Amino acid sequence: MRATSNTIPADIRLPGRWLRLAALALIAGLTCTVEARADLRVCNATSGRVGVAIGYLDGPVWVTEGWFNLKPNRCETIVRGRLTSRYFYIHAVDYDRGGDWSGPNILCVRDVEFSIRGPLDCYARGFDRAGFIEVDTGQQADWTVELGDGGLVSNR
């Protein structure tokens, strides 16, 4: 018997049960794929504990939030989901060895957990001030920042 273009030759035809199992496996594989990452992650590449504060523009208002506590040699997601701001600002403190990662961009912070709206009059509003490093994500959906002994490294 000659196979036509519409039929499967009998010697490679799968029994119906196996065909259904193969189809289910294919569907399961397609639905169980890992979703694309879309977060701002900060990695602590040091041997000490690190506290991280971030700053970002939320509509027309500057917001600073902290502290995100990172264990040594670990990464944490600081902002979940697709990044809507191109620029984020990072300030971090090494709890164990002292020192910090700071920059020229001054925003408000506190010694305890905080979420502060607005960068002005920090002292008058009962907050402290700290220098933040600008991180340009290039409008990517996700970004990773690494805090290391040599400074801050920002990459996709």
N, CA, C and O atoms as a GROMACS GRO file, in nm:
protein
  624
    1MET      N    1   0.084  -0.116   0.000
    1MET     CA    2   0.000   0.000   0.000
    1MET      C    3   0.089   0.123   0.000
    1MET      O    4   0.187   0.130   0.074
    2ARG      N    5   0.057   0.216  -0.079
    2ARG     CA    6   0.134   0.338  -0.096
    2ARG      C    7   0.077   0.449  -0.009
    2ARG      O    8  -0.044   0.473  -0.012
    3ALA      N    9   0.165   0.520   0.070
    3ALA     CA   10   0.118   0.629   0.156
    3ALA      C   11   0.098   0.754   0.072
    3ALA      O   12   0.179   0.787  -0.014
    4THR      N   13  -0.009   0.822   0.099
    4THR     CA   14  -0.032   0.951   0.034
    4THR      C   15   0.016   1.060   0.128
    4THR      O   16   0.053   1.032   0.242
    5SER      N   17   0.017   1.180   0.082
    5SER     CA   18   0.065   1.290   0.164
    5SER      C   19  -0.025   1.315   0.285
    5SER      O   20   0.017   1.382   0.379
    6ASN      N   21  -0.147   1.265   0.286
    6ASN     CA   22  -0.239   1.289   0.396
    6ASN      C   23  -0.238   1.178   0.500
    6ASN      O   24  -0.304   1.193   0.603
    7THR      N   25  -0.168   1.070   0.477
    7THR     CA   26  -0.172   0.958   0.572
    7THR      C   27  -0.034   0.931   0.626
    7THR      O   28   0.067   0.962   0.563
    8ILE      N   29  -0.031   0.873   0.746
    8ILE     CA   30   0.095   0.834   0.809
    8ILE      C   31   0.117   0.688   0.774
    8ILE      O   32   0.026   0.607   0.792
    9PRO      N   33   0.235   0.652   0.724
    9PRO     CA   34   0.261   0.512   0.693
    9PRO      C   35   0.237   0.424   0.816
    9PRO      O   36   0.266   0.466   0.928
   10ALA      N   37   0.185   0.306   0.795
   10ALA     CA   38   0.147   0.216   0.904
   10ALA      C   39   0.265   0.181   0.993
   10ALA      O   40   0.246   0.160   1.113
   11ASP      N   41   0.386   0.175   0.940
   11ASP     CA   42   0.500   0.135   1.022
   11ASP      C   43   0.545   0.244   1.120
   11ASP      O   44   0.624   0.214   1.209
   12ILE      N   45   0.499   0.369   1.107
   12ILE     CA   46   0.534   0.473   1.204
   12ILE      C   47   0.411   0.530   1.273
   12ILE      O   48   0.422   0.626   1.349
   13ARG      N   49   0.296   0.473   1.249
   13ARG     CA   50   0.173   0.519   1.311
   13ARG      C   51   0.173   0.482   1.459
   13ARG      O   52   0.202   0.368   1.494
   14LEU      N   53   0.140   0.578   1.547
   14LEU     CA   54   0.134   0.553   1.690
   14LEU      C   55  -0.007   0.511   1.728
   14LEU      O   56  -0.103   0.564   1.674
   15PRO      N   57  -0.020   0.418   1.821
   15PRO     CA   58  -0.153   0.386   1.871
   15PRO      C   59  -0.215   0.511   1.931
   15PRO      O   60  -0.143   0.599   1.978
   16GLY      N   61  -0.346   0.522   1.929
   16GLY     CA   62  -0.419   0.640   1.975
   16GLY      C   63  -0.382   0.683   2.116
   16GLY      O   64  -0.368   0.802   2.142
   17ARG      N   65  -0.366   0.587   2.207
   17ARG     CA   66  -0.334   0.619   2.346
   17ARG      C   67  -0.199   0.690   2.354
   17ARG      O   68  -0.187   0.790   2.425
   18TRP      N   69  -0.098   0.642   2.284
   18TRP     CA   70   0.035   0.703   2.288
   18TRP      C   71   0.034   0.841   2.223
   18TRP      O   72   0.105   0.931   2.268
   19LEU      N   73  -0.046   0.857   2.120
   19LEU     CA   74  -0.056   0.987   2.055
   19LEU      C   75  -0.118   1.090   2.150
   19LEU      O   76  -0.072   1.204   2.157
   20ARG      N   77  -0.221   1.049   2.223
   20ARG     CA   78  -0.283   1.140   2.319
   20ARG      C   79  -0.185   1.176   2.431
   20ARG      O   80  -0.179   1.292   2.473
   21LEU      N   81  -0.107   1.078   2.480
   21LEU     CA   82  -0.008   1.106   2.584
   21LEU      C   83   0.101   1.201   2.534
   21LEU      O   84   0.144   1.291   2.606
   22ALA      N   85   0.144   1.180   2.411
   22ALA     CA   86   0.245   1.268   2.354
   22ALA      C   87   0.191   1.411   2.341
   22ALA      O   88   0.263   1.507   2.369
   23ALA      N   89   0.065   1.424   2.299
   23ALA     CA   90   0.004   1.556   2.286
   23ALA      C   91  -0.008   1.624   2.422
   23ALA      O   92   0.020   1.743   2.435
   24LEU      N   93  -0.049   1.548   2.525
   24LEU     CA   94  -0.060   1.605   2.660
   24LEU      C   95   0.077   1.649   2.712
   24LEU      O   96   0.088   1.754   2.776
   25ALA      N   97   0.180   1.569   2.686
   25ALA     CA   98   0.315   1.606   2.730
   25ALA      C   99   0.361   1.734   2.662
   25ALA      O  100   0.423   1.819   2.726
   26LEU      N  101   0.330   1.749   2.535
   26LEU     CA  102   0.366   1.870   2.462
   26LEU      C  103   0.294   1.991   2.519
   26LEU      O  104   0.355   2.096   2.540
   27ILE      N  105   0.165   1.977   2.545
   27ILE     CA  106   0.086   2.088   2.602
   27ILE      C  107   0.138   2.123   2.740
   27ILE      O  108   0.152   2.241   2.772
   28ALA      N  109   0.167   2.023   2.823
   28ALA     CA  110   0.220   2.047   2.958
   28ALA      C  111   0.353   2.120   2.949
   28ALA      O  112   0.379   2.211   3.027
   29GLY      N  113   0.438   2.081   2.856
   29GLY     CA  114   0.567   2.146   2.840
   29GLY      C  115   0.553   2.291   2.800
   29GLY      O  116   0.630   2.376   2.844
   30LEU      N  117   0.455   2.320   2.716
   30LEU     CA  118   0.435   2.457   2.673
   30LEU      C  119   0.378   2.544   2.784
   30LEU      O  120   0.412   2.661   2.793
   31THR      N  121   0.291   2.488   2.868
   31THR     CA  122   0.230   2.568   2.973
   31THR      C  123   0.317   2.578   3.097
   31THR      O  124   0.292   2.663   3.183
   32CYS      N  125   0.419   2.494   3.109
   32CYS     CA  126   0.505   2.497   3.228
   32CYS      C  127   0.637   2.567   3.200
   32CYS      O  128   0.731   2.554   3.279
   33THR      N  129   0.645   2.641   3.093
   33THR     CA  130   0.769   2.713   3.065
   33THR      C  131   0.786   2.824   3.167
   33THR      O  132   0.688   2.875   3.222
   34VAL      N  133   0.909   2.861   3.193
   34VAL     CA  134   0.939   2.965   3.289
   34VAL      C  135   0.903   3.100   3.228
   34VAL      O  136   0.939   3.130   3.114
   35GLU      N  137   0.831   3.181   3.306
   35GLU     CA  138   0.797   3.314   3.259
   35GLU      C  139   0.922   3.400   3.250
   35GLU      O  140   1.018   3.380   3.325
   36ALA      N  141   0.921   3.495   3.160
   36ALA     CA  142   1.035   3.586   3.148
   36ALA      C  143   1.047   3.669   3.275
   36ALA      O  144   0.947   3.717   3.328
   37ARG      N  145   1.168   3.684   3.323
   37ARG     CA  146   1.191   3.762   3.444
   37ARG      C  147   1.168   3.909   3.413
   37ARG      O  148   1.205   3.958   3.306
   38ALA      N  149   1.107   3.978   3.504
   38ALA     CA  150   1.085   4.121   3.489
   38ALA      C  151   1.088   4.184   3.627
   38ALA      O  152   0.983   4.213   3.684
   39ASP      N  153   1.206   4.204   3.680
   39ASP     CA  154   1.222   4.254   3.815
   39ASP      C  155   1.347   4.341   3.825
   39ASP      O  156   1.432   4.341   3.736
   40LEU      N  157   1.356   4.415   3.934
   40LEU     CA  158   1.482   4.478   3.973
   40LEU      C  159   1.537   4.395   4.087
   40LEU      O  160   1.475   4.384   4.193
   41ARG      N  161   1.653   4.335   4.063
   41ARG     CA  162   1.717   4.250   4.163
   41ARG      C  163   1.847   4.315   4.207
   41ARG      O  164   1.917   4.379   4.128
   42VAL      N  165   1.879   4.299   4.336
   42VAL     CA  166   2.006   4.346   4.389
   42VAL      C  167   2.077   4.224   4.448
   42VAL      O  168   2.019   4.149   4.526
   43CYS      N  169   2.203   4.208   4.409
   43CYS     CA  170   2.283   4.095   4.458
   43CYS      C  171   2.392   4.147   4.551
   43CYS      O  172   2.461   4.244   4.519
   44ASN      N  173   2.405   4.082   4.663
   44ASN     CA  174   2.511   4.112   4.759
   44ASN      C  175   2.625   4.015   4.732
   44ASN      O  176   2.616   3.898   4.770
   45ALA      N  177   2.731   4.062   4.668
   45ALA     CA  178   2.845   3.976   4.634
   45ALA      C  179   2.956   3.988   4.738
   45ALA      O  180   3.073   3.963   4.708
   46THR      N  181   2.920   4.026   4.861
   46THR     CA  182   3.019   4.038   4.967
   46THR      C  183   2.997   3.928   5.071
   46THR      O  184   2.901   3.851   5.063
   47SER      N  185   3.087   3.921   5.167
   47SER     CA  186   3.075   3.821   5.273
   47SER      C  187   2.999   3.875   5.394
   47SER      O  188   2.986   3.806   5.495
   48GLY      N  189   2.950   3.998   5.384
   48GLY     CA  190   2.876   4.059   5.496
   48GLY      C  191   2.731   4.084   5.462
   48GLY      O  192   2.689   4.075   5.346
   49ARG      N  193   2.652   4.116   5.566
   49ARG     CA  194   2.512   4.151   5.547
   49ARG      C  195   2.502   4.295   5.499
   49ARG      O  196   2.579   4.382   5.542
   50VAL      N  197   2.406   4.321   5.408
   50VAL     CA  198   2.392   4.452   5.347
   50VAL      C  199   2.247   4.498   5.355
   50VAL      O  200   2.154   4.419   5.336
   51GLY      N  201   2.228   4.626   5.384
   51GLY     CA  202   2.096   4.689   5.381
   51GLY      C  203   2.088   4.779   5.259
   51GLY      O  204   2.179   4.857   5.232
   52VAL      N  205   1.977   4.768   5.184
   52VAL     CA  206   1.961   4.843   5.059
   52VAL      C  207   1.838   4.932   5.067
   52VAL      O  208   1.732   4.890   5.113
   53ALA      N  209   1.855   5.056   5.021
   53ALA     CA  210   1.743   5.148   5.003
   53ALA      C  211   1.738   5.184   4.855
   53ALA      O  212   1.841   5.194   4.789
   54ILE      N  213   1.617   5.202   4.803
   54ILE     CA  214   1.603   5.239   4.662
   54ILE      C  215   1.522   5.368   4.651
   54ILE      O  216   1.442   5.402   4.738
   55GLY      N  217   1.545   5.438   4.542
   55GLY     CA  218   1.468   5.556   4.509
   55GLY      C  219   1.422   5.545   4.365
   55GLY      O  220   1.493   5.491   4.280
   56TYR      N  221   1.302   5.595   4.339
   56TYR     CA  222   1.248   5.590   4.204
   56TYR      C  223   1.136   5.692   4.190
   56TYR      O  224   1.082   5.741   4.288
   57LEU      N  225   1.104   5.722   4.067
   57LEU     CA  226   0.997   5.816   4.037
   57LEU      C  227   0.866   5.739   4.021
   57LEU      O  228   0.856   5.649   3.938
   58ASP      N  229   0.767   5.774   4.102
   58ASP     CA  230   0.634   5.714   4.095
   58ASP      C  231   0.539   5.821   4.044
   58ASP      O  232   0.485   5.901   4.120
   59GLY      N  233   0.519   5.822   3.912
   59GLY     CA  234   0.445   5.932   3.851
   59GLY      C  235   0.527   6.059   3.867
   59GLY      O  236   0.643   6.062   3.827
   60PRO      N  237   0.469   6.164   3.926
   60PRO     CA  238   0.545   6.289   3.945
   60PRO      C  239   0.621   6.296   4.078
   60PRO      O  240   0.687   6.397   4.105
   61VAL      N  241   0.613   6.192   4.162
   61VAL     CA  242   0.667   6.199   4.297
   61VAL      C  243   0.784   6.103   4.315
   61VAL      O  244   0.778   5.988   4.273
   62TRP      N  245   0.892   6.152   4.378
   62TRP     CA  246   1.005   6.068   4.413
   62TRP      C  247   0.970   5.987   4.538
   62TRP      O  248   0.913   6.040   4.634
   63VAL      N  249   1.005   5.860   4.535
   63VAL     CA  250   0.980   5.770   4.647
   63VAL      C  251   1.112   5.703   4.685
   63VAL      O  252   1.188   5.661   4.597
   64THR      N  253   1.139   5.694   4.815
   64THR     CA  254   1.251   5.613   4.863
   64THR      C  255   1.193   5.509   4.958
   64THR      O  256   1.102   5.536   5.036
   65GLU      N  257   1.250   5.387   4.949
   65GLU     CA  258   1.205   5.276   5.032
   65GLU      C  259   1.326   5.198   5.084
   65GLU      O  260   1.426   5.185   5.014
   66GLY      N  261   1.315   5.148   5.203
   66GLY     CA  262   1.420   5.065   5.260
   66GLY      C  263   1.372   5.009   5.393
   66GLY      O  264   1.263   5.046   5.436
   67TRP      N  265   1.439   4.930   5.455
   67TRP     CA  266   1.564   4.868   5.415
   67TRP      C  267   1.536   4.726   5.371
   67TRP      O  268   1.460   4.653   5.434
   68PHE      N  269   1.599   4.688   5.261
   68PHE     CA  270   1.593   4.550   5.212
   68PHE      C  271   1.722   4.484   5.260
   68PHE      O  272   1.832   4.526   5.221
   69ASN      N  273   1.709   4.383   5.343
   69ASN     CA  274   1.825   4.319   5.404
   69ASN      C  275   1.870   4.200   5.321
   69ASN      O  276   1.794   4.105   5.300
   70LEU      N  277   1.994   4.206   5.273
   70LEU     CA  278   2.049   4.101   5.188
   70LEU      C  279   2.154   4.022   5.265
   70LEU      O  280   2.246   4.079   5.324
   71LYS      N  281   2.141   3.892   5.263
   71LYS     CA  282   2.240   3.803   5.322
   71LYS      C  283   2.364   3.799   5.233
   71LYS      O  284   2.356   3.834   5.115
   72PRO      N  285   2.477   3.758   5.287
   72PRO     CA  286   2.599   3.749   5.206
   72PRO      C  287   2.581   3.657   5.085
   72PRO      O  288   2.520   3.551   5.094
   73ASN      N  289   2.635   3.700   4.973
   73ASN     CA  290   2.634   3.621   4.849
   73ASN      C  291   2.495   3.575   4.807
   73ASN      O  292   2.477   3.462   4.762
   74ARG      N  293   2.397   3.662   4.823
   74ARG     CA  294   2.259   3.632   4.786
   74ARG      C  295   2.201   3.747   4.704
   74ARG      O  296   2.248   3.861   4.713
   75CYS      N  297   2.100   3.716   4.625
   75CYS     CA  298   2.025   3.816   4.548
   75CYS      C  299   1.882   3.824   4.600
   75CYS      O  300   1.826   3.723   4.644
   76GLU      N  301   1.824   3.942   4.595
   76GLU     CA  302   1.684   3.961   4.634
   76GLU      C  303   1.615   4.047   4.529
   76GLU      O  304   1.675   4.137   4.471
   77THR      N  305   1.489   4.017   4.506
   77THR     CA  306   1.408   4.101   4.417
   77THR      C  307   1.358   4.219   4.498
   77THR      O  308   1.290   4.202   4.599
   78ILE      N  309   1.393   4.338   4.453
   78ILE     CA  310   1.356   4.461   4.524
   78ILE      C  311   1.228   4.520   4.465
   78ILE      O  312   1.142   4.567   4.539
   79VAL      N  313   1.216   4.518   4.333
   79VAL     CA  314   1.094   4.564   4.265
   79VAL      C  315   1.046   4.448   4.180
   79VAL      O  316   1.118   4.400   4.092
   80ARG      N  317   0.924   4.403   4.205
   80ARG     CA  318   0.867   4.290   4.131
   80ARG      C  319   0.786   4.338   4.011
   80ARG      O  320   0.714   4.438   4.018
   81GLY      N  321   0.800   4.266   3.902
   81GLY     CA  322   0.725   4.298   3.782
   81GLY      C  323   0.804   4.385   3.686
   81GLY      O  324   0.918   4.424   3.713
   82ARG      N  325   0.743   4.413   3.574
   82ARG     CA  326   0.807   4.492   3.469
   82ARG      C  327   0.845   4.629   3.522
   82ARG      O  328   0.764   4.697   3.585
   83LEU      N  329   0.969   4.670   3.498
   83LEU     CA  330   1.016   4.800   3.545
   83LEU      C  331   0.953   4.911   3.462
   83LEU      O  332   0.960   4.910   3.340
   84THR      N  333   0.893   5.006   3.531
   84THR     CA  334   0.826   5.116   3.461
   84THR      C  335   0.910   5.243   3.461
   84THR      O  336   0.881   5.336   3.386
   85SER      N  337   1.015   5.247   3.543
   85SER     CA  338   1.106   5.362   3.544
   85SER      C  339   1.237   5.323   3.478
   85SER      O  340   1.283   5.210   3.491
   86ARG      N  341   1.296   5.417   3.408
   86ARG     CA  342   1.427   5.392   3.348
   86ARG      C  343   1.537   5.403   3.452
   86ARG      O  344   1.635   5.328   3.449
   87TYR      N  345   1.520   5.497   3.545
   87TYR     CA  346   1.623   5.523   3.645
   87TYR      C  347   1.577   5.478   3.784
   87TYR      O  348   1.465   5.506   3.826
   88PHE      N  349   1.666   5.408   3.851
   88PHE     CA  350   1.647   5.374   3.991
   88PHE      C  351   1.771   5.423   4.064
   88PHE      O  352   1.877   5.440   4.005
   89TYR      N  353   1.756   5.446   4.192
   89TYR     CA  354   1.866   5.498   4.273
   89TYR      C  355   1.889   5.404   4.390
   89TYR      O  356   1.794   5.362   4.457
   90ILE      N  357   2.015   5.371   4.413
   90ILE     CA  358   2.051   5.271   4.514
   90ILE      C  359   2.144   5.333   4.617
   90ILE      O  360   2.241   5.402   4.584
   91HIS      N  361   2.114   5.306   4.742
   91HIS     CA  362   2.204   5.337   4.854
   91HIS      C  363   2.209   5.210   4.938
   91HIS      O  364   2.105   5.152   4.970
   92ALA      N  365   2.330   5.166   4.974
   92ALA     CA  366   2.342   5.043   5.051
   92ALA      C  367   2.445   5.061   5.162
   92ALA      O  368   2.540   5.139   5.150
   93VAL      N  369   2.424   4.987   5.270
   93VAL     CA  370   2.510   4.994   5.388
   93VAL      C  371   2.558   4.854   5.421
   93VAL      O  372   2.480   4.759   5.424
   94ASP      N  373   2.689   4.842   5.446
   94ASP     CA  374   2.746   4.714   5.490
   94ASP      C  375   2.731   4.707   5.642
   94ASP      O  376   2.801   4.778   5.714
   95TYR      N  377   2.641   4.622   5.688
   95TYR     CA  378   2.614   4.613   5.832
   95TYR      C  379   2.731   4.556   5.911
   95TYR      O  380   2.752   4.595   6.026
   96ASP      N  381   2.806   4.466   5.852
   96ASP     CA  382   2.910   4.394   5.926
   96ASP      C  383   3.046   4.462   5.925
   96ASP      O  384   3.115   4.462   6.027
   97ARG      N  385   3.085   4.519   5.813
   97ARG     CA  386   3.219   4.577   5.801
   97ARG      C  387   3.219   4.729   5.800
   97ARG      O  388   3.324   4.792   5.802
   98GLY      N  389   3.099   4.788   5.798
   98GLY     CA  390   3.090   4.933   5.789
   98GLY      C  391   3.104   4.978   5.645
   98GLY      O  392   3.133   4.896   5.557
   99GLY      N  393   3.086   5.102   5.620
   99GLY     CA  394   3.096   5.156   5.484
   99GLY      C  395   2.963   5.148   5.412
   99GLY      O  396   2.866   5.091   5.461
  100ASP      N  397   2.962   5.208   5.294
  100ASP     CA  398   2.838   5.209   5.217
  100ASP      C  399   2.867   5.224   5.068
  100ASP      O  400   2.980   5.249   5.026
  101TRP      N  401   2.763   5.207   4.990
  101TRP     CA  402   2.764   5.235   4.847
  101TRP      C  403   2.674   5.356   4.833
  101TRP      O  404   2.552   5.346   4.852
  102SER      N  405   2.733   5.471   4.799
  102SER     CA  406   2.654   5.594   4.792
  102SER      C  407   2.700   5.678   4.674
  102SER      O  408   2.808   5.658   4.618
  103GLY      N  409   2.617   5.772   4.638
  103GLY     CA  410   2.645   5.857   4.524
  103GLY      C  411   2.601   6.000   4.549
  103GLY      O  412   2.569   6.036   4.662
  104PRO      N  413   2.598   6.082   4.444
  104PRO     CA  414   2.571   6.225   4.459
  104PRO      C  415   2.423   6.263   4.463
  104PRO      O  416   2.391   6.380   4.484
  105ASN      N  417   2.333   6.169   4.444
  105ASN     CA  418   2.190   6.199   4.438
  105ASN      C  419   2.129   6.187   4.578
  105ASN      O  420   2.117   6.076   4.632
  106ILE      N  421   2.092   6.300   4.637
  106ILE     CA  422   2.047   6.304   4.777
  106ILE      C  423   1.896   6.279   4.784
  106ILE      O  424   1.816   6.346   4.719
  107LEU      N  425   1.861   6.177   4.867
  107LEU     CA  426   1.720   6.143   4.892
  107LEU      C  427   1.703   6.119   5.041
  107LEU      O  428   1.801   6.103   5.114
  108CYS      N  429   1.578   6.115   5.086
  108CYS     CA  430   1.547   6.096   5.228
  108CYS      C  431   1.550   5.948   5.265
  108CYS      O  432   1.510   5.862   5.187
  109VAL      N  433   1.598   5.920   5.387
  109VAL     CA  434   1.601   5.784   5.442
  109VAL      C  435   1.571   5.791   5.592
  109VAL      O  436   1.561   5.899   5.650
  110ARG      N  437   1.556   5.673   5.653
  110ARG     CA  438   1.543   5.659   5.799
  110ARG      C  439   1.628   5.543   5.844
  110ARG      O  440   1.674   5.463   5.762
  111ASP      N  441   1.651   5.534   5.974
  111ASP     CA  442   1.728   5.422   6.028
  111ASP      C  443   1.648   5.293   6.032
  111ASP      O  444   1.705   5.185   6.034
  112VAL      N  445   1.517   5.304   6.033
  112VAL     CA  446   1.429   5.187   6.038
  112VAL      C  447   1.354   5.176   5.904
  112VAL      O  448   1.367   5.264   5.819
  113GLU      N  449   1.278   5.071   5.887
  113GLU     CA  450   1.204   5.050   5.762
  113GLU      C  451   1.125   5.176   5.725
  113GLU      O  452   1.066   5.240   5.812
  114PHE      N  453   1.125   5.210   5.595
  114PHE     CA  454   1.060   5.334   5.555
  114PHE      C  455   1.009   5.328   5.412
  114PHE      O  456   1.055   5.248   5.330
  115SER      N  457   0.914   5.414   5.384
  115SER     CA  458   0.867   5.448   5.250
  115SER      C  459   0.836   5.596   5.256
  115SER      O  460   0.742   5.638   5.325
  116ILE      N  461   0.913   5.676   5.185
  116ILE     CA  462   0.905   5.821   5.195
  116ILE      C  463   0.872   5.878   5.058
  116ILE      O  464   0.935   5.844   4.958
  117ARG      N  465   0.772   5.964   5.053
  117ARG     CA  466   0.735   6.031   4.929
  117ARG      C  467   0.789   6.174   4.932
  117ARG      O  468   0.759   6.251   5.023
  118GLY      N  469   0.869   6.206   4.830
  118GLY     CA  470   0.925   6.340   4.819
  118GLY      C  471   1.069   6.348   4.870
  118GLY      O  472   1.101   6.293   4.975
  119PRO      N  473   1.156   6.418   4.794
  119PRO     CA  474   1.297   6.426   4.831
  119PRO      C  475   1.337   6.552   4.908
  119PRO      O  476   1.452   6.566   4.949
  120LEU      N  477   1.244   6.642   4.927
  120LEU     CA  478   1.280   6.772   4.984
  120LEU      C  479   1.257   6.777   5.135
  120LEU      O  480   1.177   6.701   5.190
  121ASP      N  481   1.330   6.868   5.201
  121ASP     CA  482   1.313   6.896   5.344
  121ASP      C  483   1.319   6.770   5.430
  121ASP      O  484   1.237   6.751   5.519
  122CYS      N  485   1.417   6.685   5.402
  122CYS     CA  486   1.429   6.558   5.476
  122CYS      C  487   1.436   6.582   5.627
  122CYS      O  488   1.360   6.522   5.702
  123TYR      N  489   1.527   6.669   5.671
  123TYR     CA  490   1.546   6.693   5.814
  123TYR      C  491   1.420   6.754   5.877
  123TYR      O  492   1.380   6.713   5.986
  124ALA      N  493   1.359   6.850   5.809
  124ALA     CA  494   1.239   6.915   5.862
  124ALA      C  495   1.124   6.816   5.878
  124ALA      O  496   1.036   6.836   5.963
  125ARG      N  497   1.124   6.710   5.798
  125ARG     CA  498   1.017   6.610   5.807
  125ARG      C  499   1.056   6.493   5.898
  125ARG      O  500   0.982   6.394   5.908
  126GLY      N  501   1.172   6.504   5.964
  126GLY     CA  502   1.212   6.400   6.059
  126GLY      C  503   1.290   6.285   5.998
  126GLY      O  504   1.305   6.180   6.061
  127PHE      N  505   1.340   6.304   5.878
  127PHE     CA  506   1.417   6.199   5.810
  127PHE      C  507   1.565   6.238   5.804
  127PHE      O  508   1.602   6.352   5.832
  128ASP      N  509   1.648   6.142   5.767
  128ASP     CA  510   1.789   6.167   5.738
  128ASP      C  511   1.803   6.180   5.587
  128ASP      O  512   1.709   6.160   5.512
  129ARG      N  513   1.926   6.213   5.546
  129ARG     CA  514   1.957   6.221   5.402
  129ARG      C  515   2.070   6.125   5.372
  129ARG      O  516   2.156   6.099   5.455
  130ALA      N  517   2.067   6.071   5.248
  130ALA     CA  518   2.175   5.982   5.205
  130ALA      C  519   2.198   6.002   5.056
  130ALA      O  520   2.107   6.042   4.982
  131GLY      N  521   2.321   5.974   5.013
  131GLY     CA  522   2.356   5.983   4.872
  131GLY      C  523   2.326   5.851   4.800
  131GLY      O  524   2.363   5.744   4.848
  132PHE      N  525   2.260   5.859   4.687
  132PHE     CA  526   2.220   5.742   4.610
  132PHE      C  527   2.294   5.738   4.477
  132PHE      O  528   2.326   5.843   4.420
  133ILE      N  529   2.322   5.619   4.429
  133ILE     CA  530   2.386   5.597   4.300
  133ILE      C  531   2.277   5.576   4.195
  133ILE      O  532   2.185   5.496   4.214
  134GLU      N  533   2.287   5.650   4.084
  134GLU     CA  534   2.190   5.634   3.975
  134GLU      C  535   2.216   5.506   3.897
  134GLU      O  536   2.330   5.477   3.861
  135VAL      N  537   2.111   5.430   3.873
  135VAL     CA  538   2.118   5.308   3.792
  135VAL      C  539   2.030   5.330   3.670
  135VAL      O  540   1.908   5.344   3.682
  136ASP      N  541   2.090   5.332   3.553
  136ASP     CA  542   2.017   5.350   3.427
  136ASP      C  543   1.987   5.211   3.369
  136ASP      O  544   2.078   5.142   3.324
  137THR      N  545   1.862   5.173   3.371
  137THR     CA  546   1.822   5.040   3.321
  137THR      C  547   1.805   5.038   3.170
  137THR      O  548   1.780   4.932   3.112
  138GLY      N  549   1.819   5.153   3.106
  138GLY     CA  550   1.803   5.158   2.961
  138GLY      C  551   1.663   5.118   2.916
  138GLY      O  552   1.644   5.073   2.803
  139GLN      N  553   1.566   5.136   3.004
  139GLN     CA  554   1.425   5.101   2.978
  139GLN      C  555   1.405   4.952   2.955
  139GLN      O  556   1.310   4.911   2.887
  140GLN      N  557   1.492   4.870   3.011
  140GLN     CA  558   1.475   4.725   3.004
  140GLN      C  559   1.365   4.684   3.101
  140GLN      O  560   1.336   4.756   3.197
  141ALA      N  561   1.304   4.570   3.077
  141ALA     CA  562   1.195   4.521   3.162
  141ALA      C  563   1.247   4.468   3.295
  141ALA      O  564   1.175   4.468   3.394
  142ASP      N  565   1.372   4.423   3.298
  142ASP     CA  566   1.430   4.372   3.422
  142ASP      C  567   1.577   4.413   3.429
  142ASP      O  568   1.640   4.441   3.327
  143TRP      N  569   1.630   4.416   3.551
  143TRP     CA  570   1.767   4.462   3.571
  143TRP      C  571   1.823   4.402   3.699
  143TRP      O  572   1.750   4.379   3.796
  144THR      N  573   1.953   4.377   3.700
  144THR     CA  574   2.020   4.327   3.820
  144THR      C  575   2.136   4.419   3.854
  144THR      O  576   2.214   4.458   3.768
  145VAL      N  577   2.146   4.453   3.982
  145VAL     CA  578   2.255   4.536   4.034
  145VAL      C  579   2.334   4.449   4.131
  145VAL      O  580   2.275   4.380   4.215
  146GLU      N  581   2.466   4.451   4.120
  146GLU     CA  582   2.551   4.373   4.210
  146GLU      C  583   2.632   4.466   4.298
  146GLU      O  584   2.702   4.555   4.249
  147LEU      N  585   2.623   4.444   4.428
  147LEU     CA  586   2.704   4.517   4.524
  147LEU      C  587   2.823   4.430   4.562
  147LEU      O  588   2.807   4.321   4.616
  148GLY      N  589   2.943   4.480   4.532
  148GLY     CA  590   3.063   4.403   4.560
  148GLY      C  591   3.166   4.486   4.633
  148GLY      O  592   3.146   4.604   4.658
  149ASP      N  593   3.275   4.422   4.668
  149ASP     CA  594   3.382   4.494   4.738
  149ASP      C  595   3.441   4.605   4.652
  149ASP      O  596   3.494   4.702   4.706
  150GLY      N  597   3.433   4.592   4.521
  150GLY     CA  598   3.487   4.693   4.430
  150GLY      C  599   3.387   4.800   4.394
  150GLY      O  600   3.419   4.888   4.314
  151GLY      N  601   3.267   4.797   4.449
  151GLY     CA  602   3.166   4.897   4.419
  151GLY      C  603   3.038   4.834   4.367
  151GLY      O  604   3.010   4.717   4.393
  152LEU      N  605   2.961   4.912   4.294
  152LEU     CA  606   2.832   4.870   4.242
  152LEU      C  607   2.848   4.839   4.093
  152LEU      O  608   2.906   4.918   4.018
  153VAL      N  609   2.797   4.724   4.051
  153VAL     CA  610   2.799   4.686   3.910
  153VAL      C  611   2.653   4.671   3.866
  153VAL      O  612   2.577   4.597   3.928
  154SER      N  613   2.616   4.740   3.760
  154SER     CA  614   2.478   4.734   3.710
  154SER      C  615   2.478   4.666   3.575
  154SER      O  616   2.554   4.704   3.485
  155ASN      N  617   2.393   4.565   3.560
  155ASN     CA  618   2.385   4.495   3.431
  155ASN      C  619   2.249   4.430   3.415
  155ASN      O  620   2.171   4.419   3.509
  156ARG      N  621   2.222   4.386   3.290
  156ARG     CA  622   2.096   4.318   3.262
  156ARG      C  623   2.110   4.180   3.304
  156ARG      O  624   2.016   4.101   3.291
   0.00000   0.00000   0.00000
